[in-house]
Amino acid sequence: MKNFKIAQPSDFKQAAHLLAMEKSGFYPMAGGTDLLDEIKNGIISPEAVVDLSSIPNASFIQTEKNAVHIGALTLVNDLIESSLIETSYPVLHQAAHSLATPQLRNVGTVGGNLCQRPRCWYYRDPQILCWKKGGENCFAYAGKNKYHAIFGGEFCFIVHPSDLAPALICLDAEVLIATAEKEKKLKMADFYHLPQENRRGETILEPGELLKEIVLPLPKKEEKSIYLKIKERSTWDFQWSRRLLRENFPEKGSMIFGSF
Ligand SMILES: Cc1cc2nc3c(=O)[nH]c(=O)nc-3n(C[C@H](O)[C@H](O)[C@H](O)COP(=O)(O)OP(=O)(O)OC[C@H]3O[C@@H](n4cnc5c(N)ncnc54)[C@H](O)[C@@H]3O)c2cc1C
């Protein structure tokens, strides 16, 4: 792992300013459960990491006027422990409960979960230059693609791994995006885009833009919701497991993904 600098901004504006100035060499980090994995596995080599956890008051769940606001640095576990989320937004509460492990939910944040990178094994293999990482091909197209997208591929067939995203889209949530100059709000449903030739990320965020807050409309009285997740085993499942990895990569097995 290469050394990198850490910047600790005091607000989102400063963080966005740093990211806008340095563009590709600087990466935002919240809980670090995905970003640090990417660094350690040699998928990215940042010049500096902009540590969003230094921003005060960025973790909250609060009701204001006609909406519930959730700060980007709110832990996934805070969603589970919130009686407001449990009673008013069961789909979100259950999605939060379904994801990862208690340890990861205690460190991973809502913003980080929504912006995490794909779990495609070609993307996560440092030795493979897939389309997402600047290569020419999506190897899943003709390769191992049991958990990949059926529709809308063309350049890349990943599916986004966030459990919170579909729940928030169902709830008609909005996202507040911070830039160095101003803030903007858009529908959660418009936050992600399909792979496009000149856009290899998953979200509409440009360098220098950060997810700051989620805004949920107040629940309607007649509204009911539930989150159902299909997994191959009852503990955490990223749609892959050691067994599946061995089946898919018999020659490498758990070597590359040893930490799993
Ligand atoms: C073993 C394992 C199992 C898992 N299982 C599941 C699962 O079942 N379901 C699921 O949904 N997730 C799962 N995850 C993913 C986990 O939930 C994420 O790692 C976590 O939510 C990311 O949060 P974080 O705060 O640590 O993000 P970080 O690692 O800090 O960041 C993740 C990414 O988002 C970017 N980022 C972070 N915050 C912001 C922001 N505010 N604005 C813009 N960009 C930002 C970072 O640059 C980085 O690219 C699993 C992870 C592991 C390791």
The ligand as an SDF file (V2000), in Angstrom:
LIG
                    3D

 53 58  0  0  0  0  0  0  0  0999 V2000
  -17.8220   -7.9960    4.3440 C   0  0  0  0  0  0  0  0  0  0  0  0
  -18.7030   -6.8840    3.8710 C   0  0  0  0  0  0  0  0  0  0  0  0
  -20.0550   -7.1330    3.6850 C   0  0  0  0  0  0  0  0  0  0  0  0
  -20.8970   -6.1180    3.2520 C   0  0  0  0  0  0  0  0  0  0  0  0
  -22.2250   -6.3790    3.0200 N   0  0  0  0  0  0  0  0  0  0  0  0
  -23.0380   -5.4050    2.5700 C   0  0  0  0  0  0  0  0  0  0  0  0
  -24.4030   -5.6360    2.2860 C   0  0  0  0  0  0  0  0  0  0  0  0
  -24.9120   -6.7370    2.4420 O   0  0  0  0  0  0  0  0  0  0  0  0
  -25.1560   -4.5870    1.8350 N   0  0  0  0  0  0  0  0  0  0  0  0
  -24.6490   -3.3330    1.6560 C   0  0  0  0  0  0  0  0  0  0  0  0
  -25.3780   -2.4230    1.2710 O   0  0  0  0  0  0  0  0  0  0  0  0
  -23.3630   -3.0940    1.8990 N   0  0  0  0  0  0  0  0  0  0  0  0
  -22.5560   -4.0800    2.3480 C   0  0  0  0  0  0  0  0  0  0  0  0
  -21.2450   -3.8150    2.6010 N   0  0  0  0  0  0  0  0  0  0  0  0
  -20.7350   -2.4960    2.3150 C   0  0  0  0  0  0  0  0  0  0  0  0
  -20.7070   -1.6770    3.5460 C   0  0  0  0  0  0  0  0  0  0  0  0
  -22.0060   -1.4170    3.9380 O   0  0  0  0  0  0  0  0  0  0  0  0
  -19.9780   -0.4240    3.1020 C   0  0  0  0  0  0  0  0  0  0  0  0
  -18.6160   -0.7770    3.1350 O   0  0  0  0  0  0  0  0  0  0  0  0
  -20.2370    0.7240    3.9930 C   0  0  0  0  0  0  0  0  0  0  0  0
  -21.5890    1.0530    4.0580 O   0  0  0  0  0  0  0  0  0  0  0  0
  -19.4990    1.9130    3.4250 C   0  0  0  0  0  0  0  0  0  0  0  0
  -19.5940    2.9400    4.3570 O   0  0  0  0  0  0  0  0  0  0  0  0
  -18.2970    3.7410    4.8170 P   0  0  0  0  0  0  0  0  0  0  0  0
  -18.8110    4.8880    5.5910 O   0  0  0  0  0  0  0  0  0  0  0  0
  -17.3110    2.8620    5.4820 O   0  0  0  0  0  0  0  0  0  0  0  0
  -17.7620    4.1990    3.3920 O   0  0  0  0  0  0  0  0  0  0  0  0
  -16.2730    4.5180    2.9080 P   0  0  0  0  0  0  0  0  0  0  0  0
  -15.5010    3.2560    2.7830 O   0  0  0  0  0  0  0  0  0  0  0  0
  -15.6780    5.6020    3.7060 O   0  0  0  0  0  0  0  0  0  0  0  0
  -16.6130    5.0890    1.4550 O   0  0  0  0  0  0  0  0  0  0  0  0
  -17.1900    4.2550    0.4560 C   0  0  0  0  0  0  0  0  0  0  0  0
  -17.1460    5.0030   -0.8720 C   0  0  0  0  0  0  0  0  0  0  0  0
  -18.0120    6.1140   -0.8500 O   0  0  0  0  0  0  0  0  0  0  0  0
  -17.3040    7.3460   -1.0230 C   0  0  0  0  0  0  0  0  0  0  0  0
  -17.9280    8.2580   -0.0550 N   0  0  0  0  0  0  0  0  0  0  0  0
  -18.0620    8.0650    1.2810 C   0  0  0  0  0  0  0  0  0  0  0  0
  -18.8190    9.0420    1.8180 N   0  0  0  0  0  0  0  0  0  0  0  0
  -19.1600    9.8690    0.8010 C   0  0  0  0  0  0  0  0  0  0  0  0
  -19.9430   11.0630    0.7190 C   0  0  0  0  0  0  0  0  0  0  0  0
  -20.5440   11.6150    1.7990 N   0  0  0  0  0  0  0  0  0  0  0  0
  -20.0890   11.6680   -0.4940 N   0  0  0  0  0  0  0  0  0  0  0  0
  -19.4990   11.1240   -1.5990 C   0  0  0  0  0  0  0  0  0  0  0  0
  -18.7520   10.0010   -1.5840 N   0  0  0  0  0  0  0  0  0  0  0  0
  -18.5970    9.3730   -0.3950 C   0  0  0  0  0  0  0  0  0  0  0  0
  -15.8500    7.0180   -0.7610 C   0  0  0  0  0  0  0  0  0  0  0  0
  -14.9710    7.8320   -1.5020 O   0  0  0  0  0  0  0  0  0  0  0  0
  -15.7750    5.5620   -1.2130 C   0  0  0  0  0  0  0  0  0  0  0  0
  -15.6030    5.4770   -2.6030 O   0  0  0  0  0  0  0  0  0  0  0  0
  -20.3800   -4.8080    3.0490 C   0  0  0  0  0  0  0  0  0  0  0  0
  -19.0120   -4.5680    3.2530 C   0  0  0  0  0  0  0  0  0  0  0  0
  -18.1800   -5.5850    3.6350 C   0  0  0  0  0  0  0  0  0  0  0  0
  -16.7140   -5.2840    3.8300 C   0  0  0  0  0  0  0  0  0  0  0  0
  1  2  1  0
  2  3  1  0
  2 52  2  0
  3  4  2  0
  4  5  1  0
  4 50  1  0
  5  6  2  0
  6  7  1  0
  6 13  1  0
  7  8  2  0
  7  9  1  0
  9 10  1  0
 10 11  2  0
 10 12  1  0
 12 13  2  0
 13 14  1  0
 14 15  1  0
 14 50  1  0
 15 16  1  0
 16 17  1  0
 16 18  1  0
 18 19  1  0
 18 20  1  0
 20 21  1  0
 20 22  1  0
 22 23  1  0
 23 24  1  0
 24 25  2  0
 24 26  1  0
 24 27  1  0
 27 28  1  0
 28 29  2  0
 28 30  1  0
 28 31  1  0
 31 32  1  0
 32 33  1  0
 33 34  1  0
 33 48  1  0
 34 35  1  0
 35 36  1  0
 35 46  1  0
 36 37  1  0
 36 45  1  0
 37 38  2  0
 38 39  1  0
 39 40  1  0
 39 45  2  0
 40 41  1  0
 40 42  2  0
 42 43  1  0
 43 44  2  0
 44 45  1  0
 46 47  1  0
 46 48  1  0
 48 49  1  0
 50 51  2  0
 51 52  1  0
 52 53  1  0
M  END
$$$$
